[in-house]
Amino acid sequence: MPFKLSNMTNCSSKLTWCVVRLGNDTNWWVTEISDEIHWDLDGLSIIDPRQIHHIIDLMSALRDYGLKTDLIDPAFYCFRIDKDIGKGRIRLIRTEESLLESEEKLFALPDILDDDKSPYSDLLDHLIRLRVKMLNDVIGFEKPLTVDEIEEFLREKQQDDYMQGHAYHLFNEMLAVLEYVPEGFESAEDEKGAGAEEEDDLEIEDLPEEDVDEDELGEIDEDMRLYGEDSNNLIDEIEANE
């Protein structure tokens, strides 16, 4: 055990930057990384600031069912925008900022170095259990929903992407968990949850509208479809292409 802890610490210290590209699916993918020994770049996904905000917003619905917010930050390595390096790519640099507390727009790389015991898998397992608990509470199933049903649903989605030749983005995995409703019960959850929309969030402020200097971002490549002088255009353009 001590050896594994030392190895993970060493890995974290080498993870200082990465280069990402915006795919045709409007998701971001890692193309280069400072720690190539531990990270496989084949289909390595990274979650962008817009997606982070959406995930946190969806998590707020699980607050009354025992959401452990202290599992969120350890599940991700955070990065901020460094500069545009052309050809539709941007360079990100590592930051120790908290996803829940930072005033920056951060990218989040899920910690998946150990598929079964990683902080990301711990968070995902926690969210699955809470989603099951919430759905059993708000929908009158004849037979209670189980964790196995959601896990099987996720495996099928991942297999479908693989069969279609698509890389599986982990934002889509989190979204599948946080929005999961058994087939045929979608309207039932909408009716039960209609009044919950006015409740407060996780008591976390919205991601700020913080400008980034033109000198910091450099000249924006047209292939990235980022036409402005600040990082907000990065988010706006993704939304426009949905």
Buried (B, 14 or more C-beta within 10 A) or exposed (E): EEEEEEEBEEBBEBBEBBBBBBBEEBBBBBBBBEBEEBBEEEBBBBBBBBBBBBBBBBBBBBBEBEBEBEBBBEBBBBBBBBBBEEEBBBBBEBBEBEBBEBEBBBBBBBBBBEEEEBBBBBBBBBBBBBBBBBBBEBBEEEEEBEEEBBBEBBEEBBEEBEEEEBBBBBBBBBBBBBEBBBEEBEEBBEEBEEEEEEEEEBEBEEBEEEEBEEEBBBEBBEEBBBEBBBBBBBBBBBEEEE
